[in-house]
Amino acid sequence: MRVSAKSSKKPSKRKLAKPRRARKAASKPRPWTQGEIHEAFSRFRKANPEPKGELEHLNPFTLLVAVVLSAQATDAGVNRATRSLFQVADTPQKMAALGEEKLRDYIRTIGLYRTKARNVIALSEKLISEFGGEVPRSRAEVESLPGAGRKTANVVLNMAYGEHTLAVDTHVFRVANRTGLAPGKTPLEVELGLERVVPPEFMLHAHHWLILHGRYTCLARKPRCEVCLINDLCRWPEKTV
């Protein structure tokens, strides 16, 4: 019997694979309640009632200079350079008289020291010509100085003049986002978010507590959740306790 080369069976229709359902977007962490926020900052205050910034300074001017020098540098590195610098130049007049070339010799160990020396001399001259040699008390005026941005202005206004400003550096940015306290995609978003949620009684020291928490506990690579003061309140899904 001769078998036909053509099969009498109809070719089976292939079942088309159904498209996979899109994965559900990760649910956003539950926002902190005002009670939880108050509790967190109460713990920070109890542990460190009067937190201080770690940049060494003698007056508002030297604080301004130290903050400008600290961009992309460590506080410890800036302090090593400014201890001798501020002995000879602790006012805008003395700094301007020192000059850019001699200033570079003092801050040579700090990153971007050439640009920073140029900015410090320029801001000193502007303080003399436009502000009577005094560091101004408004954010816009401080931001108008060479080398000074919003973070610099917030630090100076807070530490020198007791204003309720929140300076957002890498530590504050990380803590605010990781814990869910005030998430934001930019430092400004985080700053404005913190201003909305931090109770007024804690505003003066809030950014110092958050900076120190990020620097010594809520570390970038290996956060020390086991010793964290607020680990029971933190919303980070990867916390280790």
TORKOLDO-167703 format. One record per residue: x negated, y, z negated of N, C-alpha, C in turn. Coordinates in steps of 0.2 Angstrom, whole numbers, plus 2048, in hexadecimal, padded with zeros to 3 digits. Layout:
residues N
[drentor [X Y Z] [X Y Z] [X Y Z]] ...
END
This chain:
residues 241
[drentor [7FC 7FA 800] [800 800 800] [7FC 806 800]] [drentor [7FD 80B 805] [7F9 811 805] [7FC 816 801]] [drentor [7F7 819 7FD] [7F9 81E 7F8] [7F8 825 7FB]] [drentor [7FD 829 7FB] [7FD 830 7FE] [7F8 834 7FA]] [drentor [7F4 838 7FE] [7EF 83C 7FB] [7F2 841 7F7]] [drentor [7F8 843 7F9] [7FC 848 7F5] [800 845 7F0]] [drentor [7FF 848 7EA] [803 845 7E4] [80A 847 7E5]] [drentor [80F 842 7E3] [816 844 7E3] [818 848 7DE]] [drentor [814 848 7D8] [816 84C 7D2] [815 854 7D4]] [drentor [819 858 7D1] [818 85F 7D2] [813 861 7CD]] [drentor [80F 866 7CF] [80A 868 7CA] [80D 86B 7C4]] [drentor [80A 86A 7BE] [80D 86C 7B8] [80B 874 7B7]] [drentor [810 877 7B5] [80F 87E 7B4] [80B 87F 7AE]] [drentor [805 883 7AE] [801 885 7A8] [805 889 7A4]] [drentor [805 888 79D] [808 88C 799] [803 892 797]] [drentor [806 898 798] [802 89E 797] [801 89F 790]] [drentor [7FB 8A0 78E] [7FA 8A1 786] [7FD 8A8 784]] [drentor [801 8A8 77F] [804 8AE 77D] [7FF 8B3 77A]] [drentor [7FF 8B9 77B] [7FA 8BD 779] [7FB 8BD 771]] [drentor [7F5 8BE 76E] [7F4 8BE 767] [7F7 8C4 764]] [drentor [7FB 8C3 75F] [7FE 8C9 75C] [7F8 8CD 759]] [drentor [7F9 8D4 75A] [7F3 8D8 757] [7F3 8D8 750]] [drentor [7ED 8D7 74D] [7EC 8D7 746] [7EF 8DD 743]] [drentor [7F2 8DC 73D] [7F5 8E2 739] [7EF 8E6 737]] [drentor [7F0 8EC 738] [7EB 8F1 736] [7EB 8F0 72E]] [drentor [7E4 8F1 72C] [7E3 8F0 725] [7E7 8F6 721]] [drentor [7EA 8F3 71C] [7EF 8F8 718] [7EA 8FD 714]] [drentor [7ED 903 714] [7E9 908 711] [7EA 907 709]] [drentor [7E4 908 706] [7E5 908 6FE] [7EA 90C 6FB]] [drentor [7ED 90A 6F6] [7F2 90E 6F2] [7EE 914 6F0]] [drentor [7F1 91A 6F1] [7EE 920 6EE] [7EE 920 6E7]] [drentor [7E9 924 6E4] [7E8 925 6DD] [7EE 929 6DA]] [drentor [7F0 927 6D4] [7F5 92B 6D1] [7F2 931 6CD]] [drentor [7F6 936 6CC] [7F3 93B 6C8] [7F0 939 6C1]] [drentor [7F4 934 6BE] [7F2 931 6B8] [7EB 92E 6B8]] [drentor [7EA 92A 6BE] [7E4 926 6BF] [7DE 92B 6C0]] [drentor [7DF 930 6C4] [7DA 935 6C5] [7D8 939 6BF]] [drentor [7DD 93B 6BB] [7DB 93E 6B4] [7D7 939 6B0]] [drentor [7D9 933 6B0] [7D5 92E 6AC] [7CE 92D 6AE]] [drentor [7CD 92D 6B5] [7C6 92C 6B8] [7C2 932 6B6]] [drentor [7C4 938 6B6] [7C0 93E 6B5] [7BF 93E 6AD]] [drentor [7C4 93C 6A9] [7C4 93C 6A2] [7BE 937 6A0]] [drentor [7BD 932 6A3] [7B8 92D 6A2] [7B1 930 6A4]] [drentor [7B1 934 6AA] [7AB 937 6AC] [7A9 93C 6A6]] [drentor [7AD 940 6A4] [7AC 945 69F] [7AA 943 699]] [drentor [7AD 93D 697] [7AB 93A 690] [7A4 938 690]] [drentor [7A2 935 696] [79B 932 697] [796 937 698]] [drentor [798 93D 69B] [793 942 69C] [797 949 69C]] [drentor [798 94C 696] [79C 952 696] [79A 958 699]] [drentor [793 959 69A] [790 95F 69E] [78B 95C 6A3]] [drentor [78E 95A 6A8] [789 957 6AE] [785 95D 6B1]] [drentor [77F 95C 6B3] [77B 961 6B6] [779 95F 6BC]] [drentor [778 964 6C1] [775 962 6C7] [76D 961 6C6]] [drentor [76B 95D 6CB] [764 95B 6CA] [75E 95F 6CD]] [drentor [761 964 6D1] [75C 969 6D4] [75A 96E 6CE]] [drentor [753 96E 6CD] [751 973 6C8] [751 97A 6CB]] [drentor [753 97F 6C7] [753 986 6C9] [753 98B 6C3]] [drentor [752 991 6C5] [751 996 6BF] [757 99B 6BF]] [drentor [75A 99C 6C5] [75F 9A1 6C6] [763 9A0 6CC]] [drentor [768 9A3 6CE] [76C 9A2 6D4] [768 9A2 6DA]] [drentor [763 9A6 6DA] [75F 9A6 6E1] [75B 9A0 6E1]] [drentor [758 99E 6DC] [754 998 6DD] [758 992 6DE]] [drentor [75E 992 6DB] [763 98C 6DC] [765 98C 6E4]] [drentor [766 992 6E6] [768 992 6EE] [762 990 6F2]] [drentor [75C 992 6F0] [756 98F 6F4] [755 988 6F3]] [drentor [756 985 6ED] [755 97E 6EC] [75A 97A 6F0]] [drentor [761 97D 6F0] [766 979 6F4] [764 979 6FC]] [drentor [762 97F 6FE] [760 97F 705] [75A 97A 707]] [drentor [756 97A 702] [750 975 703] [752 96E 703]] [drentor [757 96D 6FF] [759 966 6FE] [75D 962 704]] [drentor [75E 966 709] [761 963 70F] [75D 95D 711]] [drentor [760 957 712] [75C 951 715] [755 950 710]] [drentor [756 951 70A] [750 950 706] [753 94E 6FF]] [drentor [74F 94B 6FB] [751 949 6F4] [750 94F 6EF]] [drentor [754 94F 6EA] [754 954 6E5] [74D 954 6E1]] [drentor [74B 94E 6E0] [744 94D 6DD] [73F 950 6E1]] [drentor [73F 94F 6E8] [73A 951 6EC] [73A 959 6EC]] [drentor [740 95C 6EC] [740 963 6EC] [73E 966 6E6]] [drentor [73F 963 6E0] [73D 965 6DA] [735 965 6D9]] [drentor [732 960 6DC] [72B 960 6DC] [728 966 6DF]] [drentor [72B 968 6E5] [728 96E 6E9] [72A 974 6E5]] [drentor [730 975 6E3] [732 97B 6E0] [730 97D 6D9]] [drentor [72D 979 6D6] [72B 97A 6CF] [725 980 6CF]] [drentor [721 97F 6D4] [71B 984 6D5] [71E 98A 6D9]] [drentor [722 988 6DE] [725 98E 6E2] [728 993 6DE]] [drentor [72D 991 6D9] [731 996 6D6] [72D 999 6D0]] [drentor [727 997 6CF] [723 99B 6CA] [720 9A1 6CD]] [drentor [720 9A1 6D4] [71D 9A7 6D7] [722 9AB 6DB]] [drentor [728 9A8 6DD] [72D 9AB 6E1] [734 9A9 6DE]] [drentor [737 9AC 6D9] [73D 9AB 6D6] [743 9B0 6D8]] [drentor [741 9B5 6DC] [746 9BA 6DF] [745 9BA 6E6]] [drentor [74A 9BD 6E9] [74A 9BE 6F1] [744 9C2 6F3]] [drentor [743 9C8 6EF] [73D 9CC 6F0] [736 9C9 6F0]] [drentor [735 9C4 6EB] [72F 9C1 6EA] [72E 9BC 6F0]] [drentor [734 9B8 6F2] [734 9B3 6F7] [732 9B7 6FE]] [drentor [735 9BC 6FF] [734 9C0 705] [72D 9C2 706]] [drentor [72A 9C4 700] [723 9C6 700] [71F 9C1 701]] [drentor [721 9BB 6FE] [71C 9B5 6FF] [71B 9B3 706]] [drentor [721 9B4 70A] [720 9B3 712] [721 9AB 714]] [drentor [722 9AB 71A] [724 9A4 71C] [71E 99F 71C]] [drentor [718 9A2 71E] [712 99D 71F] [710 99B 718]] [drentor [710 99F 713] [70E 99D 70C] [714 998 709]] [drentor [71A 99A 70B] [720 996 708] [71F 98F 70B]] [drentor [71D 98E 711] [71C 987 714] [717 983 710]] [drentor [712 986 70D] [70D 982 709] [710 97F 703]] [drentor [715 983 700] [718 980 6FA] [71D 97B 6FB]] [drentor [720 97B 701] [726 976 702] [724 971 708]] [drentor [71D 970 709] [71B 96C 70F] [71D 965 70E]] [drentor [71E 963 708] [720 95C 706] [728 95A 708]] [drentor [72B 960 709] [733 95F 70A] [734 95E 712]] [drentor [739 95A 713] [73A 959 71A] [73D 95F 71E]] [drentor [73B 960 724] [73D 966 728] [73B 96D 724]] [drentor [735 96D 721] [732 972 71D] [731 979 722]] [drentor [730 978 728] [72F 97E 72C] [735 982 72D]] [drentor [73A 97E 72F] [741 981 730] [743 984 729]] [drentor [743 980 724] [745 982 71D] [741 989 71B]] [drentor [73B 989 71C] [737 98F 71A] [73A 995 71E]] [drentor [73B 994 724] [73E 99A 728] [744 99C 726]] [drentor [749 997 724] [74F 999 721] [74F 99C 71A]] [drentor [74B 99A 716] [74A 99D 70F] [748 9A4 710]] [drentor [743 9A5 714] [740 9AC 715] [746 9B1 718]] [drentor [749 9AE 71D] [74F 9B2 720] [755 9B3 71B]] [drentor [756 9AE 717] [75C 9AF 712] [75A 9B4 70D]] [drentor [753 9B4 70B] [751 9B9 706] [751 9C0 708]] [drentor [74F 9C1 70E] [750 9C7 711] [757 9CA 712]] [drentor [75B 9C5 714] [763 9C7 714] [766 9C9 70E]] [drentor [764 9C5 708] [766 9C7 702] [764 9CE 700]] [drentor [75E 9D0 701] [75B 9D6 700] [75F 9DC 704]] [drentor [760 9DB 70A] [762 9E0 70E] [76A 9E0 70E]] [drentor [76D 9DB 70D] [775 9DB 70D] [778 9DA 706]] [drentor [775 9D7 701] [778 9D5 6FB] [774 9D8 6F5]] [drentor [770 9DD 6F6] [76D 9E0 6F0] [768 9DB 6EC]] [drentor [766 9D6 6F0] [761 9D1 6EC] [765 9CC 6E8]] [drentor [76C 9CC 6E8] [770 9C7 6E4] [773 9C2 6E9]] [drentor [773 9BC 6E6] [777 9B7 6EA] [77E 9B8 6E9]] [drentor [782 9B9 6EF] [789 9BB 6EF] [78D 9B6 6EC]] [drentor [793 9B8 6EA] [798 9B3 6E6] [79E 9B1 6EB]] [drentor [79E 9B1 6F1] [7A3 9AF 6F5] [7A0 9A9 6FA]] [drentor [7A4 9A4 6FB] [7A2 99F 700] [7A0 9A2 707]] [drentor [7A4 9A6 709] [7A2 9A9 710] [79B 9AC 710]] [drentor [79A 9B0 70B] [794 9B4 70B] [78E 9AF 70A]] [drentor [78E 9AA 706] [789 9A6 705] [788 9A2 70B]] [drentor [78D 9A0 70F] [78D 99C 715] [789 9A0 71B]] [drentor [78A 9A7 71A] [787 9AB 71F] [77F 9AC 71E]] [drentor [77C 9A9 719] [775 9A9 718] [772 9A3 71C]] [drentor [76C 9A5 71F] [768 9A0 723] [767 999 71F]] [drentor [769 994 722] [767 98D 71F] [76D 98B 71A]] [drentor [772 98F 719] [777 98E 714] [77D 98C 717]] [drentor [780 986 716] [787 984 718] [78C 984 713]] [drentor [791 980 714] [797 980 70F] [795 97C 709]] [drentor [791 977 70A] [78F 973 704] [78B 977 700]] [drentor [786 97B 703] [781 97F 6FF] [785 984 6FB]] [drentor [78A 987 6FE] [78E 98D 6FB] [792 98A 6F5]] [drentor [795 984 6F6] [799 981 6F1] [794 97F 6EB]] [drentor [78E 97D 6EC] [78A 97B 6E6] [788 982 6E3]] [drentor [786 987 6E6] [784 98D 6E3] [789 990 6DF]] [drentor [78F 991 6E2] [795 994 6DF] [797 990 6D9]] [drentor [796 989 6D9] [798 985 6D3] [793 986 6CE]] [drentor [78D 985 6CF] [788 984 6CA] [785 98B 6C8]] [drentor [785 990 6CC] [783 997 6CA] [788 99B 6C7]] [drentor [78E 99A 6CA] [794 99F 6C8] [79A 99C 6C5]] [drentor [79A 995 6C4] [79F 991 6C1] [7A6 991 6C5]] [drentor [7A5 992 6CB] [7AB 991 6CF] [7AD 98A 6D0]] [drentor [7B4 989 6D1] [7B6 982 6D1] [7B6 97F 6D9]] [drentor [7B0 97F 6DB] [7AE 97C 6E2] [7AC 975 6E2]] [drentor [7AD 971 6E7] [7AB 96A 6E8] [7A6 96A 6ED]] [drentor [7A0 968 6EC] [79B 967 6F1] [79B 960 6F3]] [drentor [79C 95E 6F9] [79C 957 6FC] [796 955 6FF]] [drentor [792 952 6FC] [78C 94F 6FF] [78D 948 701]] [drentor [788 944 702] [789 93D 704] [78C 939 6FF]] [drentor [78A 93A 6F8] [78C 936 6F3] [793 938 6F1]] [drentor [795 93E 6F1] [79C 93F 6F0] [7A1 93D 6F6]] [drentor [79E 93D 6FC] [7A2 93B 702] [7A3 933 701]] [drentor [79E 930 6FF] [79E 928 6FE] [7A3 926 6F9]] [drentor [7A2 92A 6F3] [7A7 928 6ED] [7AE 929 6EF]] [drentor [7AF 92F 6F2] [7B6 931 6F3] [7BA 92C 6F8]] [drentor [7B6 92A 6FD] [7B9 925 702] [7B9 91E 6FF]] [drentor [7B4 91C 6FC] [7B3 915 6FA] [7B9 914 6F4]] [drentor [7B9 918 6F0] [7BE 917 6EA] [7C5 918 6EC]] [drentor [7C6 91C 6F2] [7CD 91E 6F4] [7CF 924 6F0]] [drentor [7CB 927 6ED] [7CD 92D 6E9] [7CF 933 6ED]] [drentor [7CB 934 6F3] [7CD 93A 6F7] [7CA 938 6FE]] [drentor [7CC 933 702] [7C9 931 708] [7CA 936 70D]] [drentor [7C5 937 711] [7C4 93B 717] [7BF 93A 71C]] [drentor [7C0 93C 722] [7BB 93A 727] [7B5 93F 727]] [drentor [7B6 945 724] [7B1 94A 724] [7B0 94D 71D]] [drentor [7AA 950 71C] [7A9 953 715] [7AE 958 713]] [drentor [7B0 95C 718] [7B6 961 717] [7BC 95D 715]] [drentor [7BE 958 719] [7C4 954 717] [7C4 952 710]] [drentor [7BE 94F 70E] [7BD 94C 707] [7BE 952 702]] [drentor [7BA 958 704] [7BA 95D 6FF] [7C1 960 6FE]] [drentor [7C5 961 703] [7CC 963 702] [7D0 95E 6FF]] [drentor [7CF 958 700] [7D3 952 6FD] [7D2 952 6F5]] [drentor [7CB 953 6F3] [7CA 953 6EC] [7CD 95A 6E9]] [drentor [7CD 95F 6EC] [7D0 965 6EA] [7D7 964 6E8]] [drentor [7DA 960 6EC] [7E1 95F 6EB] [7E3 95A 6E5]] [drentor [7DE 956 6E4] [7E0 950 6DF] [7DC 951 6D8]] [drentor [7D6 955 6D8] [7D3 955 6D2] [7D6 95A 6CD]] [drentor [7D8 958 6C7] [7DB 95D 6C2] [7D7 963 6C1]] [drentor [7DA 969 6C0] [7D6 96F 6BF] [7D1 96E 6B9]] [drentor [7D3 96B 6B4] [7CE 96A 6AE] [7C8 967 6AF]] [drentor [7C7 963 6B5] [7C1 960 6B7] [7BE 963 6BD]] [drentor [7C0 968 6C0] [7BE 96A 6C6] [7B7 96D 6C5]] [drentor [7B5 970 6C0] [7AE 973 6BF] [7A9 96E 6C0]] [drentor [7AA 968 6BD] [7A4 963 6BD] [7A6 95D 6C2]] [drentor [7AB 95E 6C5] [7AD 958 6C9] [7A8 955 6CE]] [drentor [7A5 95A 6D2] [7A1 958 6D7] [79A 955 6D4]] [drentor [798 958 6CE] [792 955 6CB] [794 94E 6C9]] [drentor [799 94D 6C6] [79B 946 6C4] [79B 941 6CA]] [drentor [79E 943 6CF] [79E 93F 6D5] [797 93E 6D8]] [drentor [793 943 6D8] [78D 942 6DB] [789 93D 6D7]] [drentor [789 93E 6D0] [785 93A 6CC] [788 932 6CC]] [drentor [78E 932 6CD] [791 92B 6CD] [78F 928 6D4]] [drentor [78E 92B 6D9] [78C 929 6E0] [785 927 6E0]] [drentor [781 92B 6DC] [77A 92B 6DC] [777 925 6D8]] [drentor [77B 924 6D2] [778 91F 6CE] [77C 919 6CD]] [drentor [783 919 6CF] [787 913 6CE] [78A 911 6D4]] [drentor [78E 915 6D8] [791 913 6DE] [78C 914 6E4]] [drentor [787 910 6E4] [782 910 6E8] [784 90E 6EF]] [drentor [781 910 6F4] [783 90F 6FB] [782 908 6FD]] [drentor [77D 904 6FB] [77C 8FD 6FE] [77E 8F8 6F8]] [drentor [77C 8F9 6F2] [77E 8F5 6ED] [781 8F8 6E7]] [drentor [788 8FA 6E8] [78B 8FE 6E2] [78B 8F9 6DC]] [drentor [78A 8FD 6D6] [78A 8F9 6D0] [791 8F9 6CD]] [drentor [795 8F5 6D0] [79C 8F5 6CD] [79D 8F3 6C6]] [drentor [798 8EE 6C4] [798 8EC 6BE] [798 8F1 6B8]] [drentor [795 8F6 6B9] [794 8FC 6B4] [798 902 6B6]] [drentor [79C 902 6BB] [7A0 907 6BD] [7A5 909 6B8]] [drentor [7A5 910 6B7] [7AA 912 6B2] [7B1 912 6B4]] [drentor [7B2 912 6BB] [7B9 912 6BD] [7BA 90C 6C2]] [drentor [7B7 906 6C1] [7B8 900 6C5] [7BF 8FD 6C5]] [drentor [7C3 8FE 6BF] [7C9 8FC 6BF] [7CE 901 6C3]] [drentor [7CC 907 6C5] [7D0 90B 6C8] [7CF 90C 6D0]] [drentor [7C8 90A 6D1] [7C6 90A 6D8] [7CA 906 6DD]] [drentor [7CB 908 6E3] [7CF 905 6E8] [7CB 901 6ED]] [drentor [7C4 901 6EC] [7C0 8FE 6F1] [7C1 8F6 6F1]] [drentor [7C3 8F3 6F7] [7C5 8EC 6F7] [7BF 8E8 6F6]] [drentor [7B8 8EA 6F7] [7B3 8E6 6F6] [7AF 8E7 6EF]] [drentor [7B2 8EA 6EB] [7AF 8EB 6E4] [7AE 8E4 6E1]] [drentor [7A8 8E3 6DD] [7A6 8DD 6DB] [7A9 8DB 6D4]] [drentor [7AD 8DF 6D1] [7B0 8DD 6CB] [7B8 8DE 6CB]] 
END
